[in-house]
């Protein structure tokens, strides 16, 4: 099976001529309408280059992945509805703006998803955050739910589901099943990840076409161990231990 060539783009400011602007590999595009890929800006590509580099140390990995997570959270929040809101400025003038409508919460898929909680807290003060632990069952090698702790009113909230790497989507799909069993409508779930595989994105789009995926990058594919390639390796290991 021939691998589709990864798209390449000139990056850098417009005042530089194209031959002065380096070519870099950018995200694959996808056909699924519910997959939202962040704009492939020079900053985003530089941040991804940092965290993909095997020589990047743990401190830098944490710092730069957090910057991308902030971009993901900000983009996800743009998918939530707003209401008209007119205010008065200190000059006595009115300004017609908007305000958020509804309640949100985060749900991190342990353990790697917990690495995205900081960015969510930085963007949404005192946000409630639930957790789901799913691990591969030793005997069946299928994902199994081990633990969940979720806000009791989660069915009335928009849910930002957090997991940095969308590989096959097996555990994330199970997490969505858990959320739906608690009454969360599919269209109120936003699944945030740093890097997605085309296979994972397609699995989600097929099973949950109304759920939105917000990702920074759709990578080339999966290797024989279901690691994303070129990827960044094991996210949890790089964030928590190495
Ligand atoms: N989880 C990771 O941490 N990395 C991958 O490449 C796939 C899943």
Boltz pocket constraint, residues with backbone or C-beta under 6 A from the ligand:
constraints:
  - pocket:
      binder: B
      contacts: [[A, 112], [A, 165], [A, 167], [A, 226], [A, 227], [A, 228], [A, 229], [A, 231], [A, 232], [A, 233], [A, 234], [A, 235], [A, 236]]
      max_distance: 6.0
